[in-house]
């Protein structure tokens, strides 16, 4: 039987509450999250856009910006390759929007979950080569695609990686040797040699930092792309990143922007899911909007979610939003059916005696197998 205990980290909660005009209960919650120093508490409660770090502090950001500014001036075709989940879709949208705003010749590609699997692969690179692409930028993937990136560069592509995942490594004599892909630039705050102060950004946040840095270098006002923080907020919550440091600021600012968003696709999705924009919160991002965006990558193609974010017309936005909602409703029904079938299989067979459940559902769509497994475990 599980027993729950209240975490009892010590501090003077009454004085913290009085100093920051919050209740002692909230002061205790903040302390329990290891936010201790005055500067940390103030940032946690009152952080603004001005408190975000300069993206140029990231390793290779200077290289990435230099390459892209040159490609834009030379009108070279650039392709953004994202991923099929909420973070990858929003990251691809941020890069596409930002680059288009600078006059770049840019398009996007996203792998198919079933046909391609996760991340950059040879098929995507061959497709880029066939289409005459000069430069690939990855987002929310690429850090583990060393072989594919080498192949692309050997065939004449310039490759820039933006990612937030851990760098793969091998252990030799108990020492880690990191396997960084040999791209033209690798922007990832989790690189062991990256001195960026905050390591826990999502892929969309890294993409946003690149766009912001590029606007600065190309003498454009970076405030022109502030609106893309709403996409960073959706991705941060949807990718279940810790709401500390910069993530907390992105989500706080992004939620306010989403309440009055000018993005036709997001407006339509908020409306068709029955959310009141005035009371939009993190629950809506994580459990209402997020699953609709993810559903396209699970049961269809994530390109539809990207199309929703990119559409400029109200009519197309409403149609695409309703399609995504219908896909998510279908995903929920399939998941519930799978959970019921798996639970029944356990309860009515000798499986219930096992310490490890190995369950075979022949009709289960592979993209929801993980969700069902998680629910059965719970």
C-alpha positions in Angstrom: 0.0 0.0 0.0 1.4 3.4 -1.0 1.8 6.1 1.7 1.9 9.8 0.8 3.9 12.3 2.8 4.1 16.1 2.6 7.6 17.2 1.7 9.0 19.1 4.6 12.0 21.1 3.4 12.8 23.8 5.9 12.6 27.6 5.5 10.9 30.7 7.0 7.8 30.4 4.9 6.0 33.3 6.7 8.8 35.8 5.9 9.2 34.6 2.3 5.4 35.0 1.9 5.4 38.5 3.3 8.4 39.6 1.2 7.0 38.4 -2.1 3.3 38.9 -1.2 2.4 35.2 -1.6 0.9 32.8 0.9 3.2 30.6 3.1 1.8 27.6 1.3 3.1 28.8 -2.1 6.4 29.8 -0.4 6.7 26.1 0.8 5.9 24.8 -2.7 8.6 27.0 -4.1 11.1 25.8 -1.5 10.2 22.2 -2.2 11.3 22.8 -5.8 14.7 23.8 -4.5 14.2 27.5 -5.4 16.0 29.0 -2.4 18.0 32.2 -3.0 16.2 35.6 -3.3 17.3 36.0 -6.9 15.9 32.6 -7.8 12.6 33.2 -6.0 12.2 36.6 -7.7 13.0 35.1 -11.2 10.6 32.2 -10.5 7.7 34.5 -9.6 8.4 37.6 -11.7 10.6 36.6 -14.6 10.0 38.4 -17.9 11.3 38.3 -21.5 14.1 40.6 -20.4 15.5 37.8 -18.1 15.9 35.3 -21.0 19.5 34.4 -21.9 21.2 35.4 -25.1 21.1 32.5 -27.5 24.6 33.4 -28.8 25.9 31.8 -25.5 25.1 28.4 -27.1 28.0 26.5 -28.6 28.0 26.8 -32.4 25.2 29.4 -32.5 27.6 31.8 -34.1 28.4 29.3 -36.8 24.8 28.5 -37.5 23.8 32.2 -37.7 26.8 33.0 -40.0 25.9 30.1 -42.4 22.2 30.9 -42.5 22.7 34.7 -43.1 25.0 33.8 -46.0 22.5 31.2 -47.4 19.7 33.8 -47.2 21.8 36.4 -49.0 22.7 33.9 -51.7 19.1 32.8 -52.0 20.0 29.1 -51.5 17.1 26.7 -50.9 16.9 25.7 -47.2 14.8 22.8 -45.8 13.7 22.5 -42.1 13.4 18.9 -41.0 11.3 18.6 -37.8 9.8 15.7 -35.9 6.2 14.3 -35.7 5.4 15.3 -32.1 4.2 18.6 -30.6 7.8 19.9 -30.0 9.1 18.9 -33.5 6.0 20.5 -35.3 6.2 23.8 -33.3 10.0 23.9 -33.8 9.7 23.5 -37.5 7.0 26.2 -37.7 9.2 28.6 -35.7 12.2 28.1 -38.0 10.1 28.3 -41.2 8.3 31.5 -40.0 11.5 33.1 -38.8 13.4 32.3 -42.0 10.6 33.4 -44.3 10.5 36.7 -42.4 14.1 37.3 -43.4 13.3 36.5 -47.1 14.8 32.9 -47.1 13.9 30.3 -49.7 12.7 27.8 -47.1 10.4 24.7 -46.9 9.8 21.9 -44.4 9.7 18.2 -44.2 8.7 15.9 -41.3 9.3 12.1 -41.1 6.3 9.8 -41.1 6.1 7.9 -37.8 5.4 4.5 -39.4 7.3 4.7 -42.7 10.3 6.7 -41.6 10.6 6.4 -37.8 12.1 9.1 -35.6 14.5 11.8 -36.8 16.7 12.4 -39.8 17.1 9.4 -42.1 18.7 8.6 -45.5 15.3 8.8 -47.2 14.7 12.4 -46.0 18.2 13.4 -47.2 17.8 11.8 -50.6 14.5 13.6 -50.9 16.2 16.9 -50.1 19.0 16.1 -52.7 16.4 15.3 -55.4 14.6 18.6 -54.6 17.8 20.6 -55.1 18.0 21.6 -51.5 21.3 23.3 -50.4 21.0 23.4 -46.6 19.1 21.2 -44.1 18.3 22.5 -40.6 17.1 19.9 -38.1 15.0 20.7 -35.1 14.1 18.5 -32.1 16.2 15.8 -33.8 19.6 15.4 -35.4 21.9 15.0 -32.4 21.9 11.2 -32.8 22.0 11.1 -36.7 25.7 11.1 -37.1 25.8 8.6 -40.0 22.9 10.3 -41.9 24.5 13.7 -41.5 27.9 12.5 -42.8 26.1 11.0 -45.8 24.3 14.3 -46.5 27.5 16.3 -46.3 29.4 13.9 -48.5 26.6 14.5 -51.1 27.1 18.3 -50.9 24.5 19.4 -48.3 25.2 21.9 -45.6 23.7 20.6 -42.4 22.8 22.6 -39.2 21.5 20.6 -36.2 19.3 22.2 -33.6 18.2 19.8 -30.9 17.7 19.5 -27.1 18.3 15.8 -26.6 21.3 14.3 -24.9 24.4 13.7 -27.1 25.0 9.9 -27.6 28.1 8.5 -26.0 30.1 5.4 -25.5 31.9 4.4 -22.3 35.6 3.6 -22.6 37.4 2.7 -19.4 34.6 4.3 -17.4 35.1 7.6 -19.4 32.3 8.9 -21.6 33.2 9.6 -25.2 30.5 11.8 -26.8 29.5 11.1 -30.4 28.8 14.5 -31.8 27.5 14.5 -35.4 29.9 16.1 -37.9 27.5 18.8 -39.0 28.4 22.3 -40.1 27.0 23.5 -36.8 25.5 21.7 -33.8 23.3 23.8 -31.5 22.2 21.9 -28.5 22.4 23.2 -24.9 23.0 19.6 -23.7 26.3 19.4 -25.5 28.9 18.8 -22.8 31.0 21.7 -24.1 28.1 24.1 -24.3 28.2 26.8 -21.6 24.6 28.0 -22.0 23.3 28.5 -18.4 19.9 26.7 -18.9 20.1 23.1 -20.2 16.4 22.1 -20.1 14.9 23.9 -23.1 12.7 22.0 -25.6 13.5 21.8 -29.3 11.1 24.6 -30.1 12.9 26.9 -27.6 16.3 26.1 -29.2 14.8 26.9 -32.6 13.4 30.2 -31.3 16.8 31.1 -29.9 18.4 30.5 -33.3 15.7 32.7 -35.1 16.2 35.5 -32.5 20.0 35.4 -32.9 19.6 35.5 -36.7 17.4 38.5 -36.6 20.0 40.3 -34.5 22.8 39.5 -36.8 20.9 40.5 -39.9 20.0 43.8 -38.3 16.3 43.1 -37.9 14.3 43.8 -34.8 14.1 40.5 -32.8 10.9 41.7 -31.2 9.3 41.0 -34.7 9.4 37.3 -33.7 8.3 37.6 -30.1 4.9 36.2 -31.1 6.6 32.8 -31.7 6.9 32.4 -27.9 3.3 31.1 -28.0 4.6 28.1 -30.0 7.5 27.7 -27.5 5.0 27.6 -24.7 2.8 24.9 -26.4 5.9 22.8 -27.1 7.4 23.3 -23.6 4.2 22.0 -21.9 3.5 19.4 -24.5 7.0 17.9 -24.3 6.7 17.9 -20.5 9.7 20.1 -19.7 10.3 21.2 -16.1 8.6 24.6 -15.5 11.7 26.2 -14.1 14.1 29.0 -15.3 13.5 30.0 -18.9 10.8 27.5 -19.5 8.6 29.2 -16.8 9.1 32.5 -18.6 8.3 31.1 -22.0 5.1 29.5 -20.8 4.0 32.5 -18.8 4.5 34.9 -21.7 3.2 32.4 -24.3 0.0 31.8 -22.4 -0.7 35.6 -22.4 0.1 35.8 -26.1 -2.2 32.8 -26.9 -5.2 34.5 -25.3 -5.0 37.0 -28.1 -3.2 35.0 -30.8 -3.3 36.1 -34.4 -2.4 32.6 -35.6 -5.6 31.5 -37.5 -4.9 27.8 -36.9 -4.4 28.1 -33.2 -7.5 30.3 -32.9 -9.6 27.7 -34.7 -8.2 24.9 -32.6 -8.9 26.8 -29.4 -12.5 27.4 -30.6 -13.3 23.9 -31.8 -12.0 22.3 -28.6 -14.3 24.6 -26.5 -11.5 26.5 -24.7 -12.3 30.0 -23.3 -9.2 32.0 -24.4 -9.5 34.3 -21.4 -8.9 31.3 -19.0 -6.4 29.4 -21.2 -3.9 27.6 -19.0 -1.3 24.9 -19.0 -3.9 22.1 -18.6 -5.4 23.3 -22.0 -1.9 23.1 -23.6 -1.0 19.7 -22.2 -4.3 17.9 -22.3 -6.5 19.6 -25.0 -4.5 21.4 -27.7 -1.3 19.3 -27.4 -3.0 15.9 -28.0 -4.8 17.3 -31.1 -1.4 18.4 -32.5 0.2 15.1 -31.6 -2.7 13.0 -33.0 -1.8 14.0 -36.6 1.6 12.5 -36.2 0.2 9.4 -34.6 -2.7 8.5 -36.9 -1.9 10.5 -40.1 0.9 12.8 -40.9 2.3 15.6 -38.6 2.4 17.8 -41.8 -1.3 18.4 -41.2 -0.5 20.0 -37.8 2.2 22.1 -39.3 -0.2 23.1 -42.1 -2.7 24.2 -39.4 -0.1 26.5 -37.7 1.0 27.9 -41.1 -2.4 28.6 -42.6 -3.4 32.2 -43.3 -7.1 31.8 -44.0 -9.9 31.3 -41.5 -11.7 28.8 -43.7 -8.7 26.5 -44.0 -7.9 26.9 -40.3 -11.4 25.8 -39.2 -11.3 22.8 -41.5 -7.8 21.7 -40.4 -8.6 22.2 -36.7 -11.8 20.1 -36.9 -9.8 17.4 -38.7 -7.2 17.3 -35.9 -9.8 17.2 -33.2 -11.5 14.3 -35.0 -8.2 12.5 -35.2 -7.6 13.0 -31.5 -11.1 11.8 -30.7 -10.4 8.7 -32.8 -7.0 8.2 -31.0 -8.8 8.4 -27.6 -11.4 5.8 -28.6 -8.7 3.4 -30.0 -6.7 3.9 -26.7 -9.7 3.2 -24.5 -10.5 0.1 -26.5 -6.9 -1.2 -26.3 -6.8 -0.6 -22.5 -10.0 -2.5 -22.0 -8.9 -5.4 -24.2 -5.5 -5.6 -22.5 -7.0 -5.4 -19.0 -9.5 -8.1 -19.8 -6.7 -10.3 -21.2 -4.8 -10.0 -17.9 -7.7 -10.6 -15.6 -9.1 -13.7 -17.5 -5.8 -15.5 -18.1 -2.7 -16.6 -16.3 -1.0 -13.3 -17.3 -2.2 -11.9 -13.9 0.2 -14.1 -12.1 3.2 -12.6 -14.0 5.5 -10.0 -12.6 6.2 -8.7 -16.1 3.3 -8.2 -18.5 3.9 -9.1 -22.2 0.6 -8.4 -23.9 -0.1 -8.9 -27.6 -2.9 -6.8 -29.2 -2.9 -7.8 -32.9 -5.2 -4.9 -34.0 -3.4 -2.2 -31.9 -2.1 0.8 -33.9 1.6 0.9 -33.2 1.5 4.7 -32.4 -0.7 4.2 -29.4 0.9 1.0 -28.0 3.1 3.1 -25.7 0.1 5.0 -24.3 -1.8 1.7 -23.6 1.3 0.2 -22.0 1.6 3.2 -19.7 -2.1 3.1 -18.7 -1.9 -0.7 -18.0 1.3 -0.2 -15.9 -0.5 2.5 -13.8 
